[in-house]
């Protein structure tokens, strides 16, 4: 009984740590013991990052002209994904102007944003050349590795 209370206390502490640090998932392995905790991020996921779910065999989805046009226009754009998990910031400080706005020109060395991970501020560079077409995240939003942050129309 004492072991169960100790384990429950440990899990509650881990959940509190996850909430305090905006962590979505924690995996711990110790010998043969394994623990995996997952929680929702508590924020809406941009539609651009939602997975595609194929229709069942034999079912043809109805074409939506608006989504077809949007897909065609996105084909010409280059995605700038997040290289890490962290918190997205559009500017160097709360009272600074954002690094980018829709229509801004970027070069491979242009700083697009800052992602804070483990109290370290990481400048994220565009690594492409073109005109900023879309910003897919909000200031202060938690982002995942590989999540698309921006879309750029190449030069």
N, C-alpha and C positions, 0 to 999 in steps of 0.2 A: 504494500500500500504506500509506503514512504517513497519507493522508487517511482510509482505512478505520479505522485504529487510533485516530485522533483522534475520528472520529464515534462509534465504539464507546465510547470513554472518556467522551464527552459524554453518551451515552445512559445509561451506568452511573451517572454522577453525577446525572442527572435522576431515575433510579429511586431512588437513595439519598435525594434531597431529598423525593420523594413519600412514601417510607416514614417519614422523620423527621417529616414534617408531616401524616401521615395523609391524604394526597391520593389520590383514587381515579382522577382523570383529569387529564392535562395536554395542552394543544394549543398548538403553536408553529408560527407561519407567518412565514417570512422570504423575501420575494420569491416565487419559485415553489416554494420548498422548504416542505414541510409535514410535521410530525411530530405524531403523536397517540399518547400512552402511556396505557393503562388497566390497572388492577389491581383485584383483588377487594378489598373493604373488610376482609375477614378476620373479619367479624362476621355473625351470623345476621340476616337481614332480617325484621322483624316481618311476620306474614302479612297485616296490614292494608295493606301497601304493595306487595304482589305484584300484578303486572298480571293482568287477566282474559284468559284465552285462550279464544276462542270455539270450540265444537266444529265439526268439519267439517260442511258442508251436508248436511242430511238426517239428522243424528245428534242425538237429543234426550238431554241428560244426565239421569241419574236424580236425582230430587229427594231431598235429604237434609233430613229434618225439623229436625235440630239447626241446620244452617247456615241454613235458611230462617228459623227463629226468631231466630237471631243477627242476620241481615240486617234483619229487621223491627225488632228492638230498636235497631239502629244507625241506622235511618232517622230516628228522633226525636232523634238526637244531633248536636251541632255539632262539627265538627273544628277543632282549633287546629293549623295546620301550621307547620313551621319556615320562617321568612322568609329563611333563609340556610343555607349550608353551614358546618358547624363542629362543635364538641364540646358536647354537651348536659350541663349541670350542674343538678341538682335543688335546689341550695342556694347561698347566697352564698359559703360557705366549707366546707371538709370537716367542720368541727366544728359547723356550723349545722344547724338543723332544715330539712327540705325546705320549699320555698315552698308546695307543695300535697300533699295526700293524697287518696285516694279519699273522696268525700263532702264535700270542702271546697267552700265557696261562693266563686264568683269573680264579679267585676264587670269591666267593660271595662278598668279601670285596674289590676287585680290583676296583679302580677308572677307569672308561672308558672314561669319557669326562667331560666337564663343560657345563652347560646350563645357560646362562645369562637370567634372567627374572627380569624386573623392576630394573636394575642396581645391582642385587644380583647375585653373582657367585655361582651356585649350583653344587657340585660334584655329579656325577651320578655313582653309583656302579653297578657292573655286576649282582649281586644277583644270579649268576649261576656259575658253575665250568665247564671249558672246554677250547677248542682252538678256537680263533677268526677266523671265516671263511669268513665273509663279513662285509664291512663297507658301509652303504647305504646312507650316507650324507657327505657333504663337509664342511670343516672348514669355519665358518662364516655364514653358511646357517641357515635360519629361520626354526624351526621345530614346529610341532603341537603336541598336547597331543596325545599319543598313536602311533605316527609315529615310525616305526621301524628304529632304529639307527644302530644296529649291529645284526649279526647272529653268534651264537656260536655252535660248534659241542661239545656236552656234553662228559665228561670223561666216 
